[in-house]
Amino acid sequence: MDRAHRLRRLGFRAWHRGTKEADLLIGGYFDAASAAWNDAEIDWFERLLEEEDVEIMAWAIGTAPWPAHYLGPQQQAMARLDYIPIAK
């Protein structure tokens, strides 16, 4: 599958997680970062999407430690949470 198709599929999966909170966290990160990803970073995100939403959210907000195999620049960017729009 080509890169554009793969990213479209990942974008859909990122924004259709089952809860609004997970959609904002995971989908928001995808929208903010995916345009600059290389193949390894796409692979990382694809693996992450296989995890349960509650786990991903706990890791991102810091209530549970990230598994070692996810640690790195993408995990750090996702944990900043500066990509989530907050209505005022």
Buried (B, 14 or more C-beta within 10 A) or exposed (E): EEEEEBBEEBBEBBBEBEEEBBBBBBBBBBBBBBEEBEEEBBEBBEEBBEBEBEEBBBBBEEEEEBEEEBEEEBBEBBBEBEBBEEEE
